[in-house]
Amino acid sequence: MKWIFLLVAILFESIATTALKYSNGFTEWKPTVIMIIGYLFSFYFLALTLKDIPMGIAYAIWSAVGIILISGIGYFKFQQNLDIPAIIGISLIVIGVLVIQIFSKTTAV
């Protein structure tokens, strides 16, 4: 369940961040409410995850997958292109999480 909780936390965080973009600086109330609820659920499920997965590991995965999802949403929904340095940086984050997952004894399996 810990990995499902982490996935749910990531999905809610991505929804909340997308709603943040739509909130237009908190001037649109519906996306603002969605953002608040999304972040509340995201942190709730992240807190459940932290019962079984070390904090640094869970946060690294949460951040990396969230960055990938938000970058994809930005690209497809808002036509926001990433330049080569941004793609390299995101790739390095993903590689870092993979190294942790594959080689670290800190991860909770």
Backbone hydrogen bonds, N-H to C=O, Kabsch-Sander energy under -0.5 kcal/mol:
donor,donor_aa,acceptor,acceptor_aa,energy
5,F,1,M,-3.1
6,L,2,K,-1.8
7,L,3,W,-2.3
8,V,4,I,-2.8
9,A,5,F,-2.4
10,I,6,L,-2.3
11,L,7,L,-2.5
12,F,8,V,-2.6
13,E,9,A,-2.1
14,S,10,I,-2.3
15,I,11,L,-2.3
16,A,12,F,-2.6
17,T,13,E,-2.4
18,T,14,S,-2.0
19,A,15,I,-2.5
20,L,16,A,-2.1
21,K,17,T,-1.6
22,Y,18,T,-1.8
23,S,19,A,-1.5
24,N,21,K,-1.1
25,G,20,L,-0.5
27,T,23,S,-1.5
27,T,24,N,-0.5
28,E,23,S,-2.2
29,W,27,T,-0.6
32,T,28,E,-1.4
33,V,29,W,-2.4
34,I,30,K,-2.4
35,M,31,P,-2.5
36,I,32,T,-2.3
37,I,33,V,-2.6
38,G,34,I,-2.9
39,Y,35,M,-2.7
40,L,36,I,-2.3
41,F,37,I,-2.6
42,S,38,G,-2.5
43,F,39,Y,-2.7
44,Y,40,L,-2.1
45,F,41,F,-2.6
46,L,42,S,-2.3
47,A,43,F,-2.3
48,L,44,Y,-1.8
49,T,45,F,-2.0
50,L,46,L,-1.9
51,K,48,L,-1.1
52,D,49,T,-1.8
53,I,49,T,-2.2
58,A,54,P,-2.8
59,Y,55,M,-2.7
60,A,56,G,-2.0
61,I,57,I,-2.3
62,W,58,A,-2.9
63,S,59,Y,-2.8
64,A,60,A,-2.6
65,V,61,I,-2.6
66,G,62,W,-1.8
67,I,63,S,-2.7
68,I,64,A,-2.1
69,L,65,V,-2.7
70,I,66,G,-2.9
71,S,67,I,-2.4
72,G,68,I,-2.2
73,I,69,L,-2.8
74,G,70,I,-2.9
75,Y,71,S,-2.1
76,F,72,G,-2.8
77,K,73,I,-2.8
78,F,73,I,-0.9
78,F,74,G,-0.8
79,Q,75,Y,-0.7
80,Q,74,G,-2.6
81,N,79,Q,-0.8
87,I,83,D,-2.3
88,I,84,I,-2.7
89,G,85,P,-2.6
90,I,86,A,-2.6
91,S,87,I,-2.3
92,L,88,I,-2.4
93,I,89,G,-1.8
94,V,90,I,-2.3
95,I,91,S,-2.7
96,G,92,L,-2.4
97,V,93,I,-2.1
98,L,94,V,-2.4
99,V,95,I,-2.6
100,I,96,G,-2.1
101,Q,97,V,-2.7
102,I,98,L,-2.8
103,F,99,V,-2.7
104,S,99,V,-0.7
104,S,100,I,-1.6
109,V,107,T,-0.7
